Amino acid sequence: MKSIHLFFCLLLSASLLAQPIKQVSFHVVPLGVMGGIDESNLSAYMVAPVGTNQYICFDAGTIHAGIEKAIANKAFSIPASDVIRQYIKGYFISHAHMDHVAGMVITSPEDSSKTIYALQSCMKMLENNYFNGEAWANFGDEGKAPLIKKYHYKTLAAGEEAAVDNTPMLVKAFPLSHGNPYQSTAFLVHEKDAYILYLGDTGPDEIEKSNKLQLLWQEIAPLVKTGKLKGIFIEASFPDDQSDNKLFGHLTPKWLMQEMDVLSSFTGKEAMNGLNIIITHVKPPLTRVLQLQKELKLENKLGLKLIFPQQGKAFDL
């Protein structure tokens, strides 16, 4: 009996060793994960290649308060001001709504020089409505004088790859529809052969009368099939009881999963199994958050790995 038991133990060990181990490529520190009403917890995600402190920040709704939470959770061992100045190499702004830029604007006087990346329409809103010398001092290097020139504006051309300053990463931006005709952005970032996709606020193609998500899914499908895409950050703002005419350019669990079905039509269902899907921009209160999470789990027919990030708690992809 002992020899049989030993045989099965060895067989199990061999089976486990034969299974491919997914290599970790990116370190993520969520600084803000909600879609309102708490100004201390709004969309912002620091992401760096594993083993480095060369972070970019996807959106910037909450910065300082989120870093303080991260320090409390031992994600960082230096003061918050040093994280802002030394670790964050650039801001990737999906759109210029206040809940996606407020942290960057407020912390700008204490920040170091770095680059802001955005599509042209978003960059113009930052220049005209925030860093304009009236609503706030012009910390940019374009727009109304006087220019402080702390932030370099790097306007991205849709679909064209650009280098990310002071990091080994590259980025490609894609327009999204956020309450048509208003625009948001998806950022596809990679370091070597590892990719990560961040979507700003977006509505489903069917409601938006758009094909922007379909075009994005076609673009990333080969990366999903080859396992190079390590995760998709995508919003689900409201539970399914939110009526379609009150989505205001956002997704629900039903619509998110329908969009994942579209992606699977390009990848095949097998490739979607275990794909990391990081849920962003959920609207409070807690009861709504819990309802939305329950609905997502129930509607997850593709075997996606759903990740519900918590402010200040780091994870790897």
Contacts in CASP RR format, 6 or more apart in sequence:
PFRMAT RR
TARGET T0000
AUTHOR 0000-0000-0000
METHOD contacts of the structure
MODEL  1
MKSIHLFFCLLLSASLLAQPIKQVSFHVVPLGVMGGIDESNLSAYMVAPV
GTNQYICFDAGTIHAGIEKAIANKAFSIPASDVIRQYIKGYFISHAHMDH
VAGMVITSPEDSSKTIYALQSCMKMLENNYFNGEAWANFGDEGKAPLIKK
YHYKTLAAGEEAAVDNTPMLVKAFPLSHGNPYQSTAFLVHEKDAYILYLG
DTGPDEIEKSNKLQLLWQEIAPLVKTGKLKGIFIEASFPDDQSDNKLFGH
LTPKWLMQEMDVLSSFTGKEAMNGLNIIITHVKPPLTRVLQLQKELKLEN
KLGLKLIFPQQGKAFDL
23 194 0 8 1.000
24 50 0 8 1.000
24 316 0 8 1.000
24 317 0 8 1.000
25 49 0 8 1.000
25 50 0 8 1.000
25 191 0 8 1.000
25 194 0 8 1.000
25 196 0 8 1.000
25 230 0 8 1.000
25 317 0 8 1.000
26 47 0 8 1.000
26 48 0 8 1.000
26 49 0 8 1.000
26 50 0 8 1.000
26 191 0 8 1.000
26 194 0 8 1.000
26 196 0 8 1.000
26 230 0 8 1.000
26 316 0 8 1.000
26 317 0 8 1.000
27 47 0 8 1.000
27 48 0 8 1.000
27 49 0 8 1.000
27 50 0 8 1.000
27 51 0 8 1.000
27 314 0 8 1.000
27 316 0 8 1.000
28 45 0 8 1.000
28 46 0 8 1.000
28 47 0 8 1.000
28 278 0 8 1.000
28 309 0 8 1.000
28 314 0 8 1.000
28 315 0 8 1.000
28 316 0 8 1.000
28 317 0 8 1.000
29 45 0 8 1.000
29 46 0 8 1.000
29 47 0 8 1.000
29 55 0 8 1.000
29 70 0 8 1.000
29 75 0 8 1.000
29 76 0 8 1.000
29 312 0 8 1.000
29 314 0 8 1.000
30 44 0 8 1.000
30 45 0 8 1.000
30 46 0 8 1.000
30 309 0 8 1.000
30 310 0 8 1.000
30 311 0 8 1.000
30 312 0 8 1.000
30 313 0 8 1.000
30 314 0 8 1.000
31 44 0 8 1.000
31 45 0 8 1.000
31 46 0 8 1.000
31 57 0 8 1.000
31 61 0 8 1.000
31 62 0 8 1.000
31 63 0 8 1.000
31 65 0 8 1.000
31 66 0 8 1.000
31 67 0 8 1.000
31 69 0 8 1.000
31 70 0 8 1.000
31 311 0 8 1.000
31 312 0 8 1.000
32 41 0 8 1.000
32 42 0 8 1.000
32 43 0 8 1.000
32 44 0 8 1.000
32 45 0 8 1.000
32 61 0 8 1.000
32 62 0 8 1.000
32 66 0 8 1.000
32 311 0 8 1.000
32 312 0 8 1.000
33 41 0 8 1.000
33 43 0 8 1.000
33 280 0 8 1.000
33 281 0 8 1.000
33 282 0 8 1.000
33 309 0 8 1.000
33 310 0 8 1.000
33 311 0 8 1.000
34 41 0 8 1.000
34 42 0 8 1.000
34 43 0 8 1.000
34 281 0 8 1.000
34 282 0 8 1.000
34 283 0 8 1.000
34 284 0 8 1.000
34 311 0 8 1.000
35 42 0 8 1.000
35 43 0 8 1.000
35 99 0 8 1.000
35 237 0 8 1.000
35 281 0 8 1.000
35 282 0 8 1.000
35 283 0 8 1.000
35 284 0 8 1.000
36 42 0 8 1.000
36 99 0 8 1.000
36 283 0 8 1.000
36 284 0 8 1.000
37 284 0 8 1.000
38 284 0 8 1.000
39 62 0 8 1.000
39 102 0 8 1.000
40 62 0 8 1.000
40 65 0 8 1.000
40 66 0 8 1.000
41 62 0 8 1.000
41 65 0 8 1.000
41 66 0 8 1.000
41 311 0 8 1.000
42 61 0 8 1.000
42 62 0 8 1.000
42 99 0 8 1.000
42 100 0 8 1.000
42 102 0 8 1.000
42 103 0 8 1.000
43 58 0 8 1.000
43 59 0 8 1.000
43 61 0 8 1.000
43 62 0 8 1.000
43 99 0 8 1.000
43 100 0 8 1.000
43 200 0 8 1.000
43 280 0 8 1.000
43 281 0 8 1.000
44 57 0 8 1.000
44 58 0 8 1.000
44 59 0 8 1.000
44 60 0 8 1.000
44 61 0 8 1.000
44 62 0 8 1.000
44 63 0 8 1.000
44 66 0 8 1.000
44 103 0 8 1.000
45 57 0 8 1.000
45 58 0 8 1.000
45 59 0 8 1.000
45 198 0 8 1.000
45 233 0 8 1.000
45 280 0 8 1.000
45 309 0 8 1.000
46 55 0 8 1.000
46 56 0 8 1.000
46 57 0 8 1.000
46 87 0 8 1.000
46 88 0 8 1.000
47 55 0 8 1.000
47 56 0 8 1.000
47 57 0 8 1.000
47 58 0 8 1.000
47 189 0 8 1.000
47 196 0 8 1.000
47 198 0 8 1.000
48 54 0 8 1.000
48 55 0 8 1.000
48 56 0 8 1.000
48 87 0 8 1.000
48 167 0 8 1.000
49 167 0 8 1.000
49 168 0 8 1.000
49 169 0 8 1.000
49 191 0 8 1.000
49 194 0 8 1.000
50 316 0 8 1.000
52 167 0 8 1.000
52 168 0 8 1.000
53 86 0 8 1.000
53 87 0 8 1.000
54 87 0 8 1.000
54 89 0 8 1.000
54 166 0 8 1.000
54 167 0 8 1.000
54 168 0 8 1.000
54 169 0 8 1.000
55 87 0 8 1.000
55 88 0 8 1.000
55 89 0 8 1.000
55 90 0 8 1.000
56 88 0 8 1.000
56 89 0 8 1.000
56 90 0 8 1.000
56 91 0 8 1.000
56 92 0 8 1.000
56 164 0 8 1.000
56 167 0 8 1.000
56 169 0 8 1.000
56 189 0 8 1.000
57 63 0 8 1.000
57 88 0 8 1.000
57 90 0 8 1.000
57 91 0 8 1.000
57 92 0 8 1.000
57 104 0 8 1.000
58 92 0 8 1.000
58 94 0 8 1.000
58 187 0 8 1.000
58 198 0 8 1.000
58 233 0 8 1.000
59 91 0 8 1.000
59 92 0 8 1.000
59 93 0 8 1.000
59 94 0 8 1.000
59 100 0 8 1.000
59 101 0 8 1.000
59 198 0 8 1.000
59 200 0 8 1.000
60 91 0 8 1.000
60 93 0 8 1.000
60 100 0 8 1.000
60 101 0 8 1.000
60 102 0 8 1.000
60 103 0 8 1.000
60 104 0 8 1.000
61 98 0 8 1.000
61 99 0 8 1.000
61 100 0 8 1.000
61 101 0 8 1.000
61 102 0 8 1.000
61 103 0 8 1.000
61 104 0 8 1.000
62 102 0 8 1.000
62 103 0 8 1.000
62 311 0 8 1.000
63 84 0 8 1.000
63 88 0 8 1.000
63 103 0 8 1.000
63 104 0 8 1.000
63 106 0 8 1.000
63 107 0 8 1.000
64 80 0 8 1.000
64 84 0 8 1.000
64 103 0 8 1.000
64 106 0 8 1.000
64 107 0 8 1.000
66 311 0 8 1.000
66 312 0 8 1.000
67 76 0 8 1.000
67 80 0 8 1.000
67 83 0 8 1.000
67 84 0 8 1.000
68 80 0 8 1.000
69 311 0 8 1.000
69 312 0 8 1.000
70 76 0 8 1.000
70 83 0 8 1.000
70 312 0 8 1.000
70 313 0 8 1.000
70 314 0 8 1.000
71 77 0 8 1.000
71 79 0 8 1.000
71 80 0 8 1.000
71 83 0 8 1.000
72 312 0 8 1.000
73 312 0 8 1.000
73 313 0 8 1.000
73 314 0 8 1.000
75 312 0 8 1.000
75 313 0 8 1.000
75 314 0 8 1.000
76 83 0 8 1.000
76 87 0 8 1.000
78 86 0 8 1.000
81 110 0 8 1.000
84 107 0 8 1.000
84 110 0 8 1.000
84 111 0 8 1.000
84 112 0 8 1.000
85 110 0 8 1.000
85 111 0 8 1.000
85 112 0 8 1.000
86 112 0 8 1.000
88 114 0 8 1.000
89 114 0 8 1.000
89 115 0 8 1.000
89 164 0 8 1.000
89 165 0 8 1.000
89 166 0 8 1.000
89 167 0 8 1.000
90 114 0 8 1.000
90 115 0 8 1.000
90 116 0 8 1.000
90 117 0 8 1.000
90 164 0 8 1.000
90 165 0 8 1.000
90 166 0 8 1.000
91 104 0 8 1.000
91 114 0 8 1.000
91 115 0 8 1.000
91 116 0 8 1.000
91 117 0 8 1.000
91 151 0 8 1.000
92 117 0 8 1.000
92 118 0 8 1.000
92 171 0 8 1.000
92 185 0 8 1.000
92 187 0 8 1.000
92 189 0 8 1.000
92 198 0 8 1.000
93 100 0 8 1.000
93 101 0 8 1.000
93 104 0 8 1.000
93 116 0 8 1.000
93 117 0 8 1.000
93 118 0 8 1.000
93 122 0 8 1.000
93 126 0 8 1.000
93 185 0 8 1.000
94 100 0 8 1.000
94 118 0 8 1.000
94 122 0 8 1.000
94 176 0 8 1.000
94 184 0 8 1.000
94 185 0 8 1.000
94 186 0 8 1.000
94 187 0 8 1.000
94 198 0 8 1.000
94 199 0 8 1.000
94 200 0 8 1.000
94 201 0 8 1.000
95 122 0 8 1.000
95 125 0 8 1.000
95 178 0 8 1.000
95 182 0 8 1.000
95 183 0 8 1.000
95 184 0 8 1.000
95 185 0 8 1.000
95 200 0 8 1.000
95 201 0 8 1.000
96 118 0 8 1.000
96 122 0 8 1.000
96 125 0 8 1.000
96 126 0 8 1.000
96 129 0 8 1.000
96 130 0 8 1.000
97 201 0 8 1.000
100 200 0 8 1.000
100 201 0 8 1.000
101 126 0 8 1.000
101 130 0 8 1.000
104 111 0 8 1.000
104 116 0 8 1.000
105 130 0 8 1.000
105 131 0 8 1.000
105 136 0 8 1.000
108 131 0 8 1.000
108 136 0 8 1.000
108 137 0 8 1.000
108 139 0 8 1.000
108 150 0 8 1.000
108 151 0 8 1.000
109 137 0 8 1.000
109 139 0 8 1.000
111 139 0 8 1.000
111 150 0 8 1.000
111 151 0 8 1.000
112 150 0 8 1.000
113 149 0 8 1.000
113 150 0 8 1.000
113 151 0 8 1.000
113 152 0 8 1.000
114 150 0 8 1.000
114 151 0 8 1.000
114 152 0 8 1.000
114 165 0 8 1.000
114 166 0 8 1.000
115 151 0 8 1.000
115 152 0 8 1.000
115 153 0 8 1.000
115 154 0 8 1.000
115 164 0 8 1.000
115 165 0 8 1.000
116 123 0 8 1.000
116 126 0 8 1.000
116 140 0 8 1.000
116 151 0 8 1.000
116 152 0 8 1.000
116 153 0 8 1.000
116 154 0 8 1.000
117 154 0 8 1.000
117 156 0 8 1.000
117 162 0 8 1.000
117 164 0 8 1.000
117 171 0 8 1.000
117 173 0 8 1.000
117 187 0 8 1.000
118 126 0 8 1.000
118 153 0 8 1.000
118 155 0 8 1.000
118 156 0 8 1.000
118 173 0 8 1.000
118 185 0 8 1.000
119 155 0 8 1.000
119 156 0 8 1.000
119 158 0 8 1.000
119 173 0 8 1.000
119 175 0 8 1.000
119 183 0 8 1.000
119 185 0 8 1.000
120 155 0 8 1.000
121 183 0 8 1.000
122 183 0 8 1.000
122 185 0 8 1.000
123 153 0 8 1.000
123 155 0 8 1.000
126 153 0 8 1.000
127 140 0 8 1.000
127 142 0 8 1.000
127 143 0 8 1.000
127 153 0 8 1.000
129 135 0 8 1.000
130 136 0 8 1.000
131 137 0 8 1.000
131 138 0 8 1.000
131 139 0 8 1.000
131 140 0 8 1.000
131 143 0 8 1.000
131 151 0 8 1.000
132 138 0 8 1.000
132 143 0 8 1.000
132 144 0 8 1.000
133 144 0 8 1.000
133 146 0 8 1.000
137 148 0 8 1.000
138 144 0 8 1.000
138 145 0 8 1.000
138 146 0 8 1.000
138 147 0 8 1.000
138 148 0 8 1.000
139 148 0 8 1.000
139 149 0 8 1.000
139 150 0 8 1.000
139 151 0 8 1.000
140 147 0 8 1.000
140 148 0 8 1.000
140 149 0 8 1.000
140 150 0 8 1.000
140 151 0 8 1.000
140 152 0 8 1.000
140 153 0 8 1.000
141 147 0 8 1.000
141 149 0 8 1.000
141 151 0 8 1.000
141 152 0 8 1.000
141 153 0 8 1.000
142 153 0 8 1.000
152 165 0 8 1.000
154 162 0 8 1.000
154 165 0 8 1.000
156 162 0 8 1.000
156 171 0 8 1.000
156 172 0 8 1.000
156 173 0 8 1.000
157 173 0 8 1.000
158 173 0 8 1.000
158 174 0 8 1.000
158 175 0 8 1.000
159 172 0 8 1.000
159 173 0 8 1.000
159 174 0 8 1.000
160 172 0 8 1.000
161 170 0 8 1.000
161 171 0 8 1.000
161 172 0 8 1.000
162 170 0 8 1.000
162 171 0 8 1.000
162 172 0 8 1.000
163 169 0 8 1.000
163 170 0 8 1.000
164 170 0 8 1.000
164 171 0 8 1.000
164 189 0 8 1.000
167 191 0 8 1.000
168 191 0 8 1.000
168 192 0 8 1.000
169 189 0 8 1.000
169 190 0 8 1.000
169 191 0 8 1.000
170 189 0 8 1.000
170 190 0 8 1.000
170 191 0 8 1.000
171 187 0 8 1.000
171 188 0 8 1.000
171 189 0 8 1.000
172 187 0 8 1.000
172 188 0 8 1.000
173 185 0 8 1.000
173 186 0 8 1.000
173 187 0 8 1.000
173 188 0 8 1.000
174 185 0 8 1.000
174 186 0 8 1.000
174 187 0 8 1.000
174 188 0 8 1.000
174 212 0 8 1.000
174 215 0 8 1.000
174 216 0 8 1.000
174 219 0 8 1.000
175 183 0 8 1.000
175 184 0 8 1.000
175 185 0 8 1.000
175 186 0 8 1.000
175 212 0 8 1.000
176 183 0 8 1.000
176 184 0 8 1.000
176 185 0 8 1.000
176 186 0 8 1.000
176 199 0 8 1.000
176 200 0 8 1.000
176 201 0 8 1.000
176 202 0 8 1.000
176 203 0 8 1.000
176 212 0 8 1.000
176 213 0 8 1.000
176 216 0 8 1.000
177 183 0 8 1.000
177 184 0 8 1.000
177 202 0 8 1.000
177 203 0 8 1.000
177 205 0 8 1.000
177 208 0 8 1.000
177 210 0 8 1.000
177 212 0 8 1.000
177 213 0 8 1.000
177 249 0 8 1.000
178 184 0 8 1.000
178 200 0 8 1.000
178 201 0 8 1.000
178 202 0 8 1.000
178 203 0 8 1.000
178 249 0 8 1.000
179 203 0 8 1.000
179 208 0 8 1.000
179 248 0 8 1.000
179 249 0 8 1.000
180 208 0 8 1.000
180 209 0 8 1.000
180 210 0 8 1.000
180 249 0 8 1.000
182 249 0 8 1.000
184 199 0 8 1.000
184 200 0 8 1.000
184 201 0 8 1.000
184 202 0 8 1.000
185 200 0 8 1.000
186 197 0 8 1.000
186 198 0 8 1.000
186 199 0 8 1.000
186 200 0 8 1.000
186 202 0 8 1.000
186 216 0 8 1.000
187 197 0 8 1.000
187 198 0 8 1.000
188 195 0 8 1.000
188 196 0 8 1.000
188 197 0 8 1.000
188 219 0 8 1.000
188 220 0 8 1.000
189 195 0 8 1.000
189 196 0 8 1.000
189 197 0 8 1.000
189 198 0 8 1.000
190 196 0 8 1.000
190 228 0 8 1.000
193 228 0 8 1.000
194 228 0 8 1.000
194 230 0 8 1.000
195 220 0 8 1.000
195 223 0 8 1.000
195 228 0 8 1.000
195 229 0 8 1.000
195 230 0 8 1.000
196 229 0 8 1.000
196 230 0 8 1.000
196 231 0 8 1.000
196 233 0 8 1.000
196 317 0 8 1.000
197 220 0 8 1.000
197 229 0 8 1.000
197 231 0 8 1.000
197 232 0 8 1.000
197 233 0 8 1.000
198 233 0 8 1.000
199 216 0 8 1.000
199 232 0 8 1.000
199 233 0 8 1.000
199 234 0 8 1.000
199 235 0 8 1.000
199 280 0 8 1.000
200 233 0 8 1.000
200 235 0 8 1.000
200 280 0 8 1.000
200 281 0 8 1.000
201 235 0 8 1.000
201 237 0 8 1.000
201 249 0 8 1.000
201 250 0 8 1.000
201 281 0 8 1.000
202 208 0 8 1.000
202 212 0 8 1.000
202 213 0 8 1.000
202 234 0 8 1.000
202 235 0 8 1.000
202 249 0 8 1.000
202 250 0 8 1.000
202 251 0 8 1.000
203 213 0 8 1.000
203 247 0 8 1.000
203 249 0 8 1.000
203 250 0 8 1.000
203 251 0 8 1.000
203 255 0 8 1.000
204 213 0 8 1.000
204 251 0 8 1.000
204 255 0 8 1.000
204 256 0 8 1.000
204 258 0 8 1.000
204 259 0 8 1.000
205 211 0 8 1.000
205 212 0 8 1.000
205 213 0 8 1.000
205 214 0 8 1.000
205 259 0 8 1.000
205 262 0 8 1.000
206 255 0 8 1.000
206 258 0 8 1.000
207 244 0 8 1.000
207 247 0 8 1.000
207 249 0 8 1.000
207 255 0 8 1.000
208 249 0 8 1.000
213 259 0 8 1.000
213 262 0 8 1.000
214 262 0 8 1.000
217 259 0 8 1.000
217 262 0 8 1.000
217 263 0 8 1.000
217 266 0 8 1.000
218 266 0 8 1.000
220 229 0 8 1.000
220 232 0 8 1.000
220 263 0 8 1.000
221 263 0 8 1.000
221 266 0 8 1.000
221 267 0 8 1.000
223 229 0 8 1.000
224 263 0 8 1.000
224 267 0 8 1.000
224 271 0 8 1.000
224 272 0 8 1.000
224 275 0 8 1.000
225 267 0 8 1.000
225 268 0 8 1.000
225 271 0 8 1.000
227 271 0 8 1.000
229 275 0 8 1.000
230 276 0 8 1.000
230 317 0 8 1.000
231 275 0 8 1.000
231 276 0 8 1.000
231 277 0 8 1.000
231 278 0 8 1.000
231 317 0 8 1.000
232 275 0 8 1.000
232 276 0 8 1.000
232 277 0 8 1.000
232 278 0 8 1.000
233 278 0 8 1.000
233 280 0 8 1.000
234 251 0 8 1.000
234 256 0 8 1.000
234 259 0 8 1.000
234 277 0 8 1.000
234 278 0 8 1.000
234 279 0 8 1.000
234 280 0 8 1.000
235 250 0 8 1.000
235 251 0 8 1.000
235 256 0 8 1.000
235 279 0 8 1.000
235 280 0 8 1.000
235 281 0 8 1.000
235 282 0 8 1.000
236 251 0 8 1.000
236 252 0 8 1.000
236 253 0 8 1.000
236 256 0 8 1.000
236 279 0 8 1.000
236 280 0 8 1.000
236 281 0 8 1.000
236 282 0 8 1.000
236 292 0 8 1.000
236 296 0 8 1.000
237 247 0 8 1.000
237 250 0 8 1.000
237 251 0 8 1.000
237 252 0 8 1.000
237 281 0 8 1.000
237 282 0 8 1.000
237 283 0 8 1.000
238 247 0 8 1.000
238 250 0 8 1.000
238 251 0 8 1.000
238 252 0 8 1.000
238 283 0 8 1.000
238 288 0 8 1.000
238 292 0 8 1.000
239 252 0 8 1.000
239 253 0 8 1.000
239 288 0 8 1.000
239 291 0 8 1.000
239 292 0 8 1.000
239 295 0 8 1.000
240 252 0 8 1.000
240 253 0 8 1.000
240 254 0 8 1.000
240 295 0 8 1.000
241 291 0 8 1.000
242 252 0 8 1.000
247 255 0 8 1.000
250 281 0 8 1.000
251 259 0 8 1.000
252 292 0 8 1.000
252 295 0 8 1.000
253 292 0 8 1.000
253 295 0 8 1.000
253 296 0 8 1.000
253 299 0 8 1.000
254 295 0 8 1.000
254 299 0 8 1.000
256 296 0 8 1.000
257 296 0 8 1.000
257 299 0 8 1.000
257 300 0 8 1.000
257 301 0 8 1.000
257 302 0 8 1.000
260 272 0 8 1.000
260 277 0 8 1.000
260 302 0 8 1.000
260 304 0 8 1.000
261 302 0 8 1.000
263 272 0 8 1.000
264 271 0 8 1.000
264 272 0 8 1.000
264 302 0 8 1.000
269 302 0 8 1.000
272 302 0 8 1.000
272 303 0 8 1.000
272 304 0 8 1.000
273 302 0 8 1.000
273 303 0 8 1.000
273 304 0 8 1.000
274 303 0 8 1.000
274 304 0 8 1.000
274 305 0 8 1.000
275 302 0 8 1.000
275 304 0 8 1.000
275 305 0 8 1.000
276 304 0 8 1.000
276 305 0 8 1.000
276 307 0 8 1.000
276 317 0 8 1.000
277 304 0 8 1.000
277 305 0 8 1.000
277 306 0 8 1.000
277 307 0 8 1.000
278 307 0 8 1.000
278 309 0 8 1.000
278 317 0 8 1.000
279 293 0 8 1.000
279 296 0 8 1.000
279 306 0 8 1.000
279 307 0 8 1.000
279 308 0 8 1.000
279 309 0 8 1.000
280 309 0 8 1.000
282 288 0 8 1.000
282 289 0 8 1.000
282 292 0 8 1.000
283 289 0 8 1.000
293 306 0 8 1.000
293 308 0 8 1.000
296 306 0 8 1.000
297 306 0 8 1.000
300 306 0 8 1.000
307 315 0 8 1.000
309 315 0 8 1.000
END
